[in-house]
């Protein structure tokens, strides 16, 4: 099957130019003008529109068992919603229970993901430690194409990693050529504040942000960065939401450390006033961790995205419906943490980023696809419009407007954090693996069509580090045995 995308303006992370794109057998075969194509080629008219790499959401949680329930979005519905909004690949999270084999958990998630409509990959969380985890991390990297391991510094009593686990897992990741990722919140402080605030009589959703103030996130980010610095391992910090974590990343990068920052579309656009809404269902629907922040922090996040302190945009797509959120009706600590957004990330970032001039079109491509592909070692197979790349492409109409609503979205959740927002700029066509999966409002996704994408380790980078350590290895001081005068 072949497709010719004709007459559009191609936009990548570093170029903008007029040209046609010819795709065959799921791969981009040619880019140019007046391309010769087979007679039965499907032609997509992209005149007056932009042709960009399909979005990569590097942070989702489909079908996640969490806080006594299971996320409402499955891998088919979630990737289908993503396709409707221009996202053609996700990197989801395998989260083993404490003492559960991380390899067994990985196989379980792979089974759930077989129904995905578009391509996917996995980060694997390290939630505990013994020799089997050390061994299984090696198997995951060498045999299953996993090159990133997640560490929750929050959720005490469940999946939180203490510093000992961080050190052991970061060390192993370095050995394997993998990147460490962290959810940076001080879990001890969160647990302490949750108890304190609840005992003060604050039981509603407003207690959630009070128990997770900015310093809780900033401290954890700084600690993870310094552990990674000592151990020479690259670090990716997910869902940064406050100035404190941005400043920590900025300082580390200025010192030459490999630290990457992610920001959620929701954290850029939704402020913390939602938790003080008088309607419980409305306020609880916004409960996620870290919580949404105030306008000052939102402004800092945009600046972080503009200056390169933040590198990727994601959603942390983890959906729970109103009956599930109601588990915390009388205790905010029991509200399942998570919100949606996979369908709307591209649209809201274009509208609030590109339209007012905060981001260029090329920067938009970088933060929605190319940077994630580079950081997680699948570029230029993903995140690019180039010959040989996977034909994951969106045709984007900068003039198209739509109003976001839970009544019309394709996400399997009864609430939308961007409800009522009118955005200008949207995909008219989404192509995955060289096949049209969305066109002008019509979904054409197929259950199970998505492929698992291997992500190789960063061997050459680690060979260089090993050589550097050998060159800089300290020499032992020769002792004479004589006492000083």
One Martini backbone bead per residue (centre of mass of N, CA, C, O) as a GRO file, in nm:
protein
  485
    1UNK     BB    1   0.097   0.035   0.022
    2UNK     BB    2   0.035   0.378  -0.092
    3UNK     BB    3   0.143   0.727  -0.026
    4UNK     BB    4   0.062   1.071  -0.117
    5UNK     BB    5   0.183   1.376   0.004
    6UNK     BB    6   0.045   1.678  -0.130
    7UNK     BB    7   0.135   2.028  -0.114
    8UNK     BB    8   0.301   2.070   0.136
    9UNK     BB    9   0.453   2.169   0.446
   10UNK     BB   10   0.745   2.079   0.580
   11UNK     BB   11   0.790   1.990   0.935
   12UNK     BB   12   1.059   2.003   1.145
   13UNK     BB   13   1.295   2.056   1.391
   14UNK     BB   14   1.499   2.202   1.137
   15UNK     BB   15   1.267   2.229   0.907
   16UNK     BB   16   1.125   2.423   0.617
   17UNK     BB   17   0.936   2.282   0.336
   18UNK     BB   18   0.855   2.210   0.023
   19UNK     BB   19   0.667   1.895  -0.028
   20UNK     BB   20   0.665   1.556  -0.091
   21UNK     BB   21   0.528   1.235   0.037
   22UNK     BB   22   0.643   0.898   0.012
   23UNK     BB   23   0.465   0.591   0.093
   24UNK     BB   24   0.585   0.252   0.176
   25UNK     BB   25   0.549  -0.002   0.381
   26UNK     BB   26   0.563   0.216   0.637
   27UNK     BB   27   0.761   0.406   0.465
   28UNK     BB   28   0.974   0.652   0.374
   29UNK     BB   29   1.087   0.689   0.030
   30UNK     BB   30   1.010   1.000  -0.049
   31UNK     BB   31   1.134   1.344  -0.117
   32UNK     BB   32   0.956   1.601  -0.307
   33UNK     BB   33   0.905   1.672  -0.652
   34UNK     BB   34   0.746   1.510  -0.884
   35UNK     BB   35   0.672   1.226  -0.804
   36UNK     BB   36   0.698   0.892  -0.873
   37UNK     BB   37   0.408   0.678  -0.885
   38UNK     BB   38   0.195   0.457  -0.852
   39UNK     BB   39  -0.125   0.429  -0.968
   40UNK     BB   40  -0.253   0.328  -0.666
   41UNK     BB   41  -0.202   0.578  -0.519
   42UNK     BB   42  -0.267   0.757  -0.243
   43UNK     BB   43  -0.399   1.087  -0.230
   44UNK     BB   44  -0.297   1.366  -0.028
   45UNK     BB   45  -0.418   1.681   0.032
   46UNK     BB   46  -0.185   1.949   0.164
   47UNK     BB   47  -0.288   2.211   0.091
   48UNK     BB   48  -0.215   2.462   0.325
   49UNK     BB   49  -0.037   2.259   0.490
   50UNK     BB   50   0.112   2.055   0.734
   51UNK     BB   51   0.400   1.830   0.758
   52UNK     BB   52   0.435   1.598   1.028
   53UNK     BB   53   0.526   1.436   1.281
   54UNK     BB   54   0.416   1.226   1.481
   55UNK     BB   55   0.330   1.195   1.790
   56UNK     BB   56   0.500   1.166   2.113
   57UNK     BB   57   0.409   0.998   2.410
   58UNK     BB   58   0.626   0.951   2.700
   59UNK     BB   59   0.346   0.955   2.906
   60UNK     BB   60   0.167   0.669   3.001
   61UNK     BB   61  -0.152   0.495   3.146
   62UNK     BB   62  -0.262   0.202   3.056
   63UNK     BB   63  -0.443  -0.003   3.255
   64UNK     BB   64  -0.382   0.093   3.545
   65UNK     BB   65  -0.304  -0.030   3.849
   66UNK     BB   66  -0.454   0.195   4.104
   67UNK     BB   67  -0.571   0.262   4.403
   68UNK     BB   68  -0.790   0.009   4.373
   69UNK     BB   69  -0.778   0.040   4.056
   70UNK     BB   70  -0.852   0.098   3.698
   71UNK     BB   71  -0.785   0.236   3.429
   72UNK     BB   72  -1.015   0.318   3.172
   73UNK     BB   73  -0.786   0.306   2.970
   74UNK     BB   74  -0.693   0.145   2.693
   75UNK     BB   75  -0.484   0.068   2.431
   76UNK     BB   76  -0.695   0.121   2.212
   77UNK     BB   77  -0.842   0.380   2.304
   78UNK     BB   78  -0.585   0.551   2.354
   79UNK     BB   79  -0.455   0.532   2.065
   80UNK     BB   80  -0.703   0.639   1.921
   81UNK     BB   81  -0.712   0.916   2.055
   82UNK     BB   82  -0.435   0.996   1.962
   83UNK     BB   83  -0.491   0.984   1.656
   84UNK     BB   84  -0.713   1.209   1.664
   85UNK     BB   85  -0.459   1.420   1.770
   86UNK     BB   86  -0.159   1.313   1.636
   87UNK     BB   87  -0.078   1.048   1.783
   88UNK     BB   88   0.158   0.756   1.706
   89UNK     BB   89   0.302   0.734   2.000
   90UNK     BB   90   0.389   0.543   2.294
   91UNK     BB   91   0.515   0.559   2.640
   92UNK     BB   92   0.483   0.336   2.873
   93UNK     BB   93   0.418   0.175   3.202
   94UNK     BB   94   0.582  -0.048   3.398
   95UNK     BB   95   0.431  -0.154   3.726
   96UNK     BB   96   0.541  -0.312   3.973
   97UNK     BB   97   0.499  -0.475   4.236
   98UNK     BB   98   0.603  -0.545   4.521
   99UNK     BB   99   0.802  -0.834   4.444
  100UNK     BB  100   0.763  -0.821   4.152
  101UNK     BB  101   0.854  -0.920   3.863
  102UNK     BB  102   0.969  -0.724   3.608
  103UNK     BB  103   0.934  -0.935   3.381
  104UNK     BB  104   0.642  -1.017   3.435
  105UNK     BB  105   0.523  -0.735   3.408
  106UNK     BB  106   0.608  -0.686   3.120
  107UNK     BB  107   0.444  -0.924   2.996
  108UNK     BB  108   0.170  -0.818   3.086
  109UNK     BB  109   0.176  -0.549   2.929
  110UNK     BB  110   0.216  -0.673   2.651
  111UNK     BB  111  -0.060  -0.808   2.648
  112UNK     BB  112  -0.236  -0.553   2.673
  113UNK     BB  113  -0.096  -0.406   2.409
  114UNK     BB  114  -0.200  -0.581   2.161
  115UNK     BB  115  -0.452  -0.366   2.104
  116UNK     BB  116  -0.305  -0.157   1.973
  117UNK     BB  117  -0.317   0.091   1.705
  118UNK     BB  118  -0.033   0.191   1.780
  119UNK     BB  119   0.264   0.256   1.867
  120UNK     BB  120   0.494   0.113   2.123
  121UNK     BB  121   0.635   0.142   2.456
  122UNK     BB  122   0.867   0.093   2.749
  123UNK     BB  123   0.882   0.160   3.069
  124UNK     BB  124   1.051   0.047   3.372
  125UNK     BB  125   0.983  -0.008   3.695
  126UNK     BB  126   1.147   0.043   4.009
  127UNK     BB  127   1.007  -0.086   4.335
  128UNK     BB  128   1.258  -0.273   4.398
  129UNK     BB  129   1.521  -0.495   4.563
  130UNK     BB  130   1.732  -0.740   4.400
  131UNK     BB  131   1.900  -0.965   4.214
  132UNK     BB  132   1.665  -1.000   4.008
  133UNK     BB  133   1.652  -0.707   3.913
  134UNK     BB  134   1.934  -0.687   3.803
  135UNK     BB  135   1.895  -0.914   3.592
  136UNK     BB  136   1.630  -0.813   3.446
  137UNK     BB  137   1.743  -0.553   3.335
  138UNK     BB  138   1.931  -0.693   3.134
  139UNK     BB  139   1.712  -0.842   2.974
  140UNK     BB  140   1.548  -0.593   2.883
  141UNK     BB  141   1.777  -0.461   2.721
  142UNK     BB  142   1.893  -0.713   2.544
  143UNK     BB  143   1.588  -0.850   2.456
  144UNK     BB  144   1.345  -0.590   2.478
  145UNK     BB  145   1.414  -0.279   2.429
  146UNK     BB  146   1.501  -0.143   2.705
  147UNK     BB  147   1.618   0.212   2.807
  148UNK     BB  148   1.417   0.258   3.068
  149UNK     BB  149   1.392   0.364   3.421
  150UNK     BB  150   1.164   0.389   3.681
  151UNK     BB  151   1.122   0.630   3.967
  152UNK     BB  152   0.955   0.652   4.269
  153UNK     BB  153   0.958   0.916   4.521
  154UNK     BB  154   0.671   0.829   4.574
  155UNK     BB  155   0.443   0.646   4.745
  156UNK     BB  156   0.426   0.550   5.029
  157UNK     BB  157   0.386   0.197   5.076
  158UNK     BB  158   0.436   0.111   4.767
  159UNK     BB  159   0.647   0.248   4.503
  160UNK     BB  160   0.874   0.361   4.663
  161UNK     BB  161   1.199   0.496   4.647
  162UNK     BB  162   1.485   0.483   4.790
  163UNK     BB  163   1.815   0.559   4.787
  164UNK     BB  164   1.917   0.271   4.758
  165UNK     BB  165   1.760   0.202   4.501
  166UNK     BB  166   1.864   0.428   4.328
  167UNK     BB  167   2.161   0.350   4.331
  168UNK     BB  168   2.135   0.061   4.219
  169UNK     BB  169   1.972   0.128   3.959
  170UNK     BB  170   2.152   0.347   3.836
  171UNK     BB  171   2.402   0.167   3.814
  172UNK     BB  172   2.274  -0.041   3.625
  173UNK     BB  173   2.196   0.150   3.399
  174UNK     BB  174   2.483   0.235   3.332
  175UNK     BB  175   2.588  -0.049   3.253
  176UNK     BB  176   2.351  -0.079   3.015
  177UNK     BB  177   2.269   0.199   2.871
  178UNK     BB  178   2.059   0.351   3.047
  179UNK     BB  179   1.786   0.546   3.152
  180UNK     BB  180   1.687   0.749   3.409
  181UNK     BB  181   1.374   0.784   3.581
  182UNK     BB  182   1.164   1.039   3.752
  183UNK     BB  183   0.951   1.090   4.027
  184UNK     BB  184   0.960   1.413   4.184
  185UNK     BB  185   0.890   1.330   4.520
  186UNK     BB  186   0.871   1.355   4.861
  187UNK     BB  187   0.729   1.095   5.026
  188UNK     BB  188   0.766   1.169   5.325
  189UNK     BB  189   0.642   1.451   5.314
  190UNK     BB  190   0.370   1.378   5.196
  191UNK     BB  191   0.278   1.190   5.423
  192UNK     BB  192   0.298   1.399   5.648
  193UNK     BB  193   0.104   1.615   5.521
  194UNK     BB  194  -0.145   1.446   5.485
  195UNK     BB  195  -0.192   1.388   5.784
  196UNK     BB  196  -0.198   1.678   5.886
  197UNK     BB  197  -0.429   1.788   5.705
  198UNK     BB  198  -0.648   1.582   5.780
  199UNK     BB  199  -0.637   1.644   6.095
  200UNK     BB  200  -0.742   1.951   6.030
  201UNK     BB  201  -1.008   1.886   5.825
  202UNK     BB  202  -0.885   1.836   5.538
  203UNK     BB  203  -1.061   1.627   5.287
  204UNK     BB  204  -1.049   1.751   5.023
  205UNK     BB  205  -0.896   1.833   4.720
  206UNK     BB  206  -0.741   2.079   4.851
  207UNK     BB  207  -0.530   1.887   4.999
  208UNK     BB  208  -0.345   1.795   4.772
  209UNK     BB  209  -0.159   2.051   4.717
  210UNK     BB  210  -0.080   2.095   5.020
  211UNK     BB  211   0.085   1.806   5.023
  212UNK     BB  212   0.243   1.933   4.738
  213UNK     BB  213   0.466   2.131   4.740
  214UNK     BB  214   0.723   2.258   4.561
  215UNK     BB  215   0.960   2.158   4.752
  216UNK     BB  216   0.906   1.854   4.721
  217UNK     BB  217   1.000   1.853   4.423
  218UNK     BB  218   1.273   2.001   4.434
  219UNK     BB  219   1.424   1.807   4.623
  220UNK     BB  220   1.401   1.549   4.450
  221UNK     BB  221   1.537   1.653   4.198
  222UNK     BB  222   1.810   1.723   4.325
  223UNK     BB  223   1.873   1.440   4.435
  224UNK     BB  224   1.864   1.284   4.167
  225UNK     BB  225   2.081   1.450   4.023
  226UNK     BB  226   2.318   1.387   4.225
  227UNK     BB  227   2.314   1.085   4.196
  228UNK     BB  228   2.361   1.085   3.888
  229UNK     BB  229   2.629   1.233   3.893
  230UNK     BB  230   2.797   1.026   4.055
  231UNK     BB  231   2.698   0.777   3.844
  232UNK     BB  232   2.689   0.863   3.536
  233UNK     BB  233   2.372   0.914   3.471
  234UNK     BB  234   2.116   0.962   3.291
  235UNK     BB  235   1.833   1.201   3.322
  236UNK     BB  236   1.467   1.179   3.359
  237UNK     BB  237   1.217   1.422   3.429
  238UNK     BB  238   0.904   1.413   3.511
  239UNK     BB  239   0.655   1.629   3.543
  240UNK     BB  240   0.721   1.927   3.560
  241UNK     BB  241   0.579   2.210   3.786
  242UNK     BB  242   0.835   2.379   3.895
  243UNK     BB  243   1.092   2.594   3.954
  244UNK     BB  244   1.276   2.414   4.125
  245UNK     BB  245   1.323   2.193   3.907
  246UNK     BB  246   1.422   2.375   3.681
  247UNK     BB  247   1.671   2.484   3.831
  248UNK     BB  248   1.808   2.210   3.870
  249UNK     BB  249   1.839   2.145   3.572
  250UNK     BB  250   1.994   2.398   3.486
  251UNK     BB  251   2.242   2.357   3.665
  252UNK     BB  252   2.326   2.078   3.559
  253UNK     BB  253   2.361   2.158   3.259
  254UNK     BB  254   2.577   2.380   3.315
  255UNK     BB  255   2.772   2.131   3.424
  256UNK     BB  256   2.719   1.886   3.196
  257UNK     BB  257   2.466   1.734   3.254
  258UNK     BB  258   2.245   1.459   3.188
  259UNK     BB  259   1.941   1.637   3.172
  260UNK     BB  260   1.586   1.582   3.149
  261UNK     BB  261   1.272   1.751   3.063
  262UNK     BB  262   0.927   1.731   3.153
  263UNK     BB  263   0.598   1.833   3.029
  264UNK     BB  264   0.268   1.902   3.079
  265UNK     BB  265  -0.002   2.031   2.936
  266UNK     BB  266  -0.158   2.079   3.201
  267UNK     BB  267   0.067   2.247   3.352
  268UNK     BB  268   0.051   2.487   3.140
  269UNK     BB  269  -0.299   2.536   3.167
  270UNK     BB  270  -0.363   2.440   3.464
  271UNK     BB  271  -0.482   2.556   3.765
  272UNK     BB  272  -0.520   2.534   4.124
  273UNK     BB  273  -0.827   2.628   4.144
  274UNK     BB  274  -0.972   2.349   4.093
  275UNK     BB  275  -0.952   2.248   4.404
  276UNK     BB  276  -1.174   2.489   4.497
  277UNK     BB  277  -1.412   2.365   4.394
  278UNK     BB  278  -1.733   2.289   4.510
  279UNK     BB  279  -1.720   2.046   4.324
  280UNK     BB  280  -1.604   1.740   4.367
  281UNK     BB  281  -1.585   1.615   4.082
  282UNK     BB  282  -1.423   1.842   3.958
  283UNK     BB  283  -1.180   1.845   4.152
  284UNK     BB  284  -1.109   1.535   4.139
  285UNK     BB  285  -1.049   1.525   3.827
  286UNK     BB  286  -0.759   1.691   3.893
  287UNK     BB  287  -0.622   1.464   4.039
  288UNK     BB  288  -0.267   1.482   4.057
  289UNK     BB  289   0.090   1.387   4.014
  290UNK     BB  290   0.152   1.657   4.025
  291UNK     BB  291  -0.005   1.929   4.072
  292UNK     BB  292  -0.149   2.192   3.993
  293UNK     BB  293  -0.057   2.527   3.937
  294UNK     BB  294   0.033   2.836   3.930
  295UNK     BB  295   0.099   3.104   3.725
  296UNK     BB  296   0.401   3.127   3.790
  297UNK     BB  297   0.477   2.834   3.714
  298UNK     BB  298   0.365   2.835   3.427
  299UNK     BB  299   0.553   3.052   3.318
  300UNK     BB  300   0.814   2.888   3.373
  301UNK     BB  301   0.749   2.648   3.189
  302UNK     BB  302   0.749   2.799   2.923
  303UNK     BB  303   1.040   2.896   2.949
  304UNK     BB  304   1.163   2.611   2.965
  305UNK     BB  305   1.071   2.533   2.676
  306UNK     BB  306   1.211   2.770   2.522
  307UNK     BB  307   1.522   2.723   2.647
  308UNK     BB  308   1.565   2.388   2.712
  309UNK     BB  309   1.501   2.263   2.997
  310UNK     BB  310   1.269   2.158   2.835
  311UNK     BB  311   1.198   1.878   2.594
  312UNK     BB  312   0.911   1.760   2.668
  313UNK     BB  313   0.578   1.643   2.595
  314UNK     BB  314   0.292   1.538   2.788
  315UNK     BB  315   0.025   1.365   3.000
  316UNK     BB  316  -0.019   1.128   3.199
  317UNK     BB  317  -0.225   0.923   3.094
  318UNK     BB  318  -0.480   0.873   3.361
  319UNK     BB  319  -0.792   0.729   3.388
  320UNK     BB  320  -1.073   0.848   3.594
  321UNK     BB  321  -1.380   0.820   3.700
  322UNK     BB  322  -1.609   0.935   3.911
  323UNK     BB  323  -1.655   0.665   4.075
  324UNK     BB  324  -1.347   0.642   4.136
  325UNK     BB  325  -1.299   0.922   4.274
  326UNK     BB  326  -1.513   0.865   4.513
  327UNK     BB  327  -1.315   0.717   4.712
  328UNK     BB  328  -1.235   1.037   4.815
  329UNK     BB  329  -1.476   1.198   4.945
  330UNK     BB  330  -1.344   1.185   5.266
  331UNK     BB  331  -1.040   1.144   5.123
  332UNK     BB  332  -0.791   1.269   4.932
  333UNK     BB  333  -0.590   1.016   4.953
  334UNK     BB  334  -0.813   0.824   4.776
  335UNK     BB  335  -0.773   0.964   4.514
  336UNK     BB  336  -0.720   0.893   4.208
  337UNK     BB  337  -0.441   0.948   4.020
  338UNK     BB  338  -0.554   1.132   3.731
  339UNK     BB  339  -0.543   1.221   3.379
  340UNK     BB  340  -0.595   1.342   3.071
  341UNK     BB  341  -0.477   1.419   2.696
  342UNK     BB  342  -0.387   1.267   2.427
  343UNK     BB  343  -0.586   1.419   2.220
  344UNK     BB  344  -0.486   1.741   2.305
  345UNK     BB  345  -0.186   1.816   2.311
  346UNK     BB  346  -0.129   1.929   2.025
  347UNK     BB  347  -0.350   2.151   2.015
  348UNK     BB  348  -0.276   2.319   2.274
  349UNK     BB  349   0.022   2.376   2.191
  350UNK     BB  350  -0.036   2.531   1.937
  351UNK     BB  351  -0.227   2.747   2.045
  352UNK     BB  352  -0.034   2.834   2.307
  353UNK     BB  353   0.246   2.833   2.141
  354UNK     BB  354   0.241   2.917   1.833
  355UNK     BB  355   0.030   3.145   1.796
  356UNK     BB  356   0.182   3.351   2.018
  357UNK     BB  357   0.511   3.276   1.990
  358UNK     BB  358   0.651   3.069   2.193
  359UNK     BB  359   0.658   2.878   1.938
  360UNK     BB  360   0.777   2.719   1.692
  361UNK     BB  361   0.721   2.481   1.470
  362UNK     BB  362   0.990   2.332   1.525
  363UNK     BB  363   0.956   2.322   1.832
  364UNK     BB  364   0.700   2.161   1.830
  365UNK     BB  365   0.823   1.907   1.710
  366UNK     BB  366   1.034   1.863   1.925
  367UNK     BB  367   0.828   1.848   2.186
  368UNK     BB  368   0.627   1.616   2.041
  369UNK     BB  369   0.883   1.413   1.916
  370UNK     BB  370   1.196   1.434   1.856
  371UNK     BB  371   1.311   1.440   2.147
  372UNK     BB  372   1.202   1.169   2.238
  373UNK     BB  373   1.346   1.004   2.019
  374UNK     BB  374   1.633   1.084   2.109
  375UNK     BB  375   1.635   1.012   2.414
  376UNK     BB  376   1.509   0.701   2.333
  377UNK     BB  377   1.651   0.589   2.063
  378UNK     BB  378   1.443   0.645   1.771
  379UNK     BB  379   1.625   0.819   1.601
  380UNK     BB  380   1.467   0.864   1.280
  381UNK     BB  381   1.230   0.661   1.289
  382UNK     BB  382   1.132   0.878   1.481
  383UNK     BB  383   1.049   1.223   1.457
  384UNK     BB  384   1.052   1.218   1.129
  385UNK     BB  385   1.111   1.354   0.791
  386UNK     BB  386   1.249   1.074   0.632
  387UNK     BB  387   1.427   0.862   0.471
  388UNK     BB  388   1.327   0.555   0.645
  389UNK     BB  389   1.106   0.638   0.803
  390UNK     BB  390   0.838   0.622   0.962
  391UNK     BB  391   0.490   0.654   0.861
  392UNK     BB  392   0.447   0.906   1.086
  393UNK     BB  393   0.178   1.134   1.019
  394UNK     BB  394   0.079   1.482   0.994
  395UNK     BB  395  -0.191   1.682   0.894
  396UNK     BB  396  -0.189   2.046   0.931
  397UNK     BB  397  -0.437   2.288   1.031
  398UNK     BB  398  -0.398   2.617   1.135
  399UNK     BB  399  -0.728   2.700   1.091
  400UNK     BB  400  -0.846   2.495   1.260
  401UNK     BB  401  -1.134   2.447   1.464
  402UNK     BB  402  -1.200   2.358   1.816
  403UNK     BB  403  -1.394   2.206   2.081
  404UNK     BB  404  -1.339   2.092   2.387
  405UNK     BB  405  -1.491   1.767   2.490
  406UNK     BB  406  -1.634   1.498   2.651
  407UNK     BB  407  -1.868   1.464   2.434
  408UNK     BB  408  -1.636   1.429   2.177
  409UNK     BB  409  -1.433   1.260   2.271
  410UNK     BB  410  -1.221   0.944   2.268
  411UNK     BB  411  -1.190   0.919   2.553
  412UNK     BB  412  -1.215   0.695   2.843
  413UNK     BB  413  -1.374   0.960   2.982
  414UNK     BB  414  -1.589   1.196   3.179
  415UNK     BB  415  -1.338   1.401   3.145
  416UNK     BB  416  -1.196   1.738   3.074
  417UNK     BB  417  -0.938   1.963   3.142
  418UNK     BB  418  -1.022   2.131   2.852
  419UNK     BB  419  -1.298   2.229   2.884
  420UNK     BB  420  -1.408   2.459   2.630
  421UNK     BB  421  -1.163   2.477   2.455
  422UNK     BB  422  -1.049   2.681   2.198
  423UNK     BB  423  -0.882   2.570   1.901
  424UNK     BB  424  -0.610   2.658   1.675
  425UNK     BB  425  -0.531   2.376   1.537
  426UNK     BB  426  -0.523   2.072   1.335
  427UNK     BB  427  -0.573   1.760   1.243
  428UNK     BB  428  -0.680   1.588   0.937
  429UNK     BB  429  -0.436   1.377   0.935
  430UNK     BB  430  -0.349   1.033   1.022
  431UNK     BB  431  -0.040   0.844   1.014
  432UNK     BB  432   0.022   0.485   1.045
  433UNK     BB  433   0.233   0.292   0.891
  434UNK     BB  434   0.107   0.415   0.612
  435UNK     BB  435  -0.181   0.462   0.748
  436UNK     BB  436  -0.497   0.565   0.773
  437UNK     BB  437  -0.651   0.662   1.104
  438UNK     BB  438  -0.725   0.969   1.024
  439UNK     BB  439  -1.010   1.165   0.870
  440UNK     BB  440  -1.204   1.419   0.906
  441UNK     BB  441  -1.327   1.261   1.184
  442UNK     BB  442  -1.231   0.973   1.088
  443UNK     BB  443  -1.192   0.660   1.212
  444UNK     BB  444  -0.928   0.380   1.131
  445UNK     BB  445  -0.872   0.195   1.347
  446UNK     BB  446  -0.687  -0.106   1.461
  447UNK     BB  447  -0.686  -0.370   1.642
  448UNK     BB  448  -0.340  -0.455   1.677
  449UNK     BB  449  -0.155  -0.266   1.481
  450UNK     BB  450   0.042  -0.223   1.682
  451UNK     BB  451   0.387  -0.180   1.773
  452UNK     BB  452   0.670  -0.283   1.910
  453UNK     BB  453   0.941  -0.072   2.025
  454UNK     BB  454   1.263  -0.077   2.008
  455UNK     BB  455   1.528   0.038   2.248
  456UNK     BB  456   1.835   0.102   2.240
  457UNK     BB  457   2.117   0.138   2.380
  458UNK     BB  458   2.398   0.359   2.495
  459UNK     BB  459   2.689   0.240   2.428
  460UNK     BB  460   2.880   0.465   2.322
  461UNK     BB  461   2.848   0.652   2.567
  462UNK     BB  462   2.962   0.440   2.777
  463UNK     BB  463   3.236   0.396   2.654
  464UNK     BB  464   3.326   0.687   2.699
  465UNK     BB  465   3.297   0.688   3.007
  466UNK     BB  466   3.495   0.461   3.062
  467UNK     BB  467   3.738   0.601   2.940
  468UNK     BB  468   3.728   0.848   3.124
  469UNK     BB  469   3.772   0.692   3.392
  470UNK     BB  470   4.046   0.574   3.317
  471UNK     BB  471   4.195   0.844   3.275
  472UNK     BB  472   4.082   0.960   3.576
  473UNK     BB  473   4.213   0.768   3.756
  474UNK     BB  474   4.318   0.739   4.058
  475UNK     BB  475   4.610   0.741   4.240
  476UNK     BB  476   4.799   0.596   4.459
  477UNK     BB  477   4.941   0.657   4.759
  478UNK     BB  478   5.257   0.653   4.872
  479UNK     BB  479   5.389   0.489   5.155
  480UNK     BB  480   5.657   0.502   5.402
  481UNK     BB  481   5.599   0.486   5.736
  482UNK     BB  482   5.667   0.765   5.823
  483UNK     BB  483   5.674   1.007   6.041
  484UNK     BB  484   5.594   1.305   6.106
  485UNK     BB  485   5.756   1.593   6.232
   0.00000   0.00000   0.00000
